[in-house]
């Protein structure tokens, strides 16, 4: 069940426990509501963690892209120098 369903179920049990003066049912409802809140907190934490991982992954991807471009630039510069050298007849 999802958190909202558990929350509603807990509220219903609490209300029924209040109406019937059934402490066990009321307590069961409180436990259901607490469980729903724990699930909600966990999902919020999970979403924040997912966002942090996505951000870190994006930062790493950008850094790696820069490394690749820098390496490519060096190779292009070397190729251009080699071509210039050949055109000048240095080799």
TORDREN-721192 format. One record per residue (C-alpha): residue number from 1; residue in one letter; x, y, z. Coordinates in nm, 4 decimals. Each point is the difference from the previous one (the first is absolute). Example, Ala and Ser with C-alpha at 12.3 -4.5 7.8 and 13.67 -1.06 7.14 Angstrom:
REM residues 2
SITE     i   aa         xx         yy         zz
SITE     1    a     1.2300    -0.4500     0.7800
SITE     2    s     0.1370     0.3440    -0.0660
This chain:
REM residues 91
SITE     i   aa         xx         yy         zz
SITE     1    x     0.0000     0.0000     0.0000
SITE     2    x     0.1113     0.3543    -0.0486
SITE     3    x     0.0485     0.2541     0.2753
SITE     4    x    -0.3297     0.1799    -0.0575
SITE     5    x    -0.1957    -0.3242     0.0199
SITE     6    x     0.1791    -0.0990     0.3204
SITE     7    x    -0.0634     0.3462     0.1435
SITE     8    x    -0.3725    -0.0197    -0.0771
SITE     9    x    -0.0233    -0.3549     0.1298
SITE    10    x     0.1711     0.1098     0.3213
SITE    11    x    -0.2308     0.2959     0.0449
SITE    12    x    -0.3029    -0.2235    -0.0542
SITE    13    x     0.1231    -0.2500     0.2589
SITE    14    x     0.0728     0.2777     0.2478
SITE    15    x    -0.3447     0.1485    -0.0476
SITE    16    x    -0.1653    -0.3408     0.0307
SITE    17    x     0.2061    -0.0680     0.3122
SITE    18    x    -0.1119     0.3324     0.1478
SITE    19    x    -0.3655    -0.0674    -0.0815
SITE    20    x     0.0019    -0.3538     0.1382
SITE    21    x     0.2379     0.0779     0.2859
SITE    22    x     0.2339    -0.2692    -0.1374
SITE    23    x     0.3512     0.1011     0.1040
SITE    24    x     0.1586    -0.2822    -0.2003
SITE    25    x    -0.1683     0.1122    -0.3237
SITE    26    x     0.0885     0.3623     0.0699
SITE    27    x     0.3652    -0.0957     0.0625
SITE    28    x     0.0028    -0.2088    -0.3187
SITE    29    x    -0.1153     0.3079    -0.1891
SITE    30    x     0.2766     0.2068     0.1546
SITE    31    x     0.2545    -0.2632    -0.1036
SITE    32    x    -0.1386     0.0021    -0.3557
SITE    33    x     0.0304     0.3790    -0.0137
SITE    34    x     0.3528    -0.0080     0.1399
SITE    35    x     0.0946    -0.2615    -0.2589
SITE    36    x    -0.1439     0.2198    -0.2737
SITE    37    x     0.2057     0.2950     0.1237
SITE    38    x     0.3174    -0.2113     0.0095
SITE    39    x    -0.0634    -0.1115    -0.3584
SITE    40    x    -0.0582     0.3619    -0.1034
SITE    41    x     0.3258     0.1142     0.1654
SITE    42    x     0.1873    -0.2865    -0.1650
SITE    43    x    -0.1371     0.0906    -0.3439
SITE    44    x     0.0961     0.3658     0.0506
SITE    45    x     0.3526    -0.1047     0.0998
SITE    46    x     0.0174    -0.2365    -0.2950
SITE    47    x    -0.1029     0.2778    -0.2407
SITE    48    x     0.2658     0.2309     0.1442
SITE    49    x     0.2603    -0.2734    -0.0325
SITE    50    x    -0.1031    -0.0668    -0.3594
SITE    51    x     0.0326     0.3732    -0.0756
SITE    52    x     0.3451     0.0078     0.1601
SITE    53    x     0.1114    -0.3050    -0.2001
SITE    54    x    -0.1349     0.1534    -0.3210
SITE    55    x     0.1811     0.3258     0.0725
SITE    56    x     0.3240    -0.1816     0.0789
SITE    57    x    -0.0354    -0.2121    -0.3125
SITE    58    x    -0.0560     0.3120    -0.2100
SITE    59    x     0.3031     0.1696     0.1544
SITE    60    x     0.2149    -0.3056    -0.0653
SITE    61    x    -0.1305    -0.0227    -0.3562
SITE    62    x     0.0833     0.3672    -0.0598
SITE    63    x     0.3483    -0.0473     0.1463
SITE    64    x     0.0603    -0.3086    -0.2152
SITE    65    x    -0.1285     0.1814    -0.3088
SITE    66    x     0.2459     0.2817     0.0683
SITE    67    x     0.2836    -0.2522     0.0370
SITE    68    x    -0.0927    -0.1623    -0.3310
SITE    69    x    -0.0202     0.3370    -0.1756
SITE    70    x     0.3349     0.1067     0.1461
SITE    71    x     0.1587    -0.3255    -0.1175
SITE    72    x    -0.1548     0.0441    -0.3437
SITE    73    x     0.1303     0.3571    -0.0210
SITE    74    x     0.3535    -0.1187     0.0774
SITE    75    x    -0.0257    -0.2651    -0.2713
SITE    76    x    -0.1391     0.2485    -0.2508
SITE    77    x     0.2784     0.2468     0.0836
SITE    78    x     0.2574    -0.2775    -0.0467
SITE    79    x    -0.1547    -0.1014    -0.3320
SITE    80    x    -0.0028     0.3601    -0.1223
SITE    81    x     0.3649     0.0458     0.0973
SITE    82    x     0.0919    -0.3251    -0.1744
SITE    83    x    -0.1855     0.1097    -0.3125
SITE    84    x     0.1695     0.3408     0.0053
SITE    85    x     0.3345    -0.1711     0.0411
SITE    86    x    -0.0658    -0.2284    -0.2953
SITE    87    x    -0.1125     0.2929    -0.2128
SITE    88    x     0.3188     0.1886     0.0892
SITE    89    x     0.1984    -0.3081    -0.0943
SITE    90    x     0.1437    -0.0498     0.3496
SITE    91    x    -0.0367    -0.3785    -0.0231
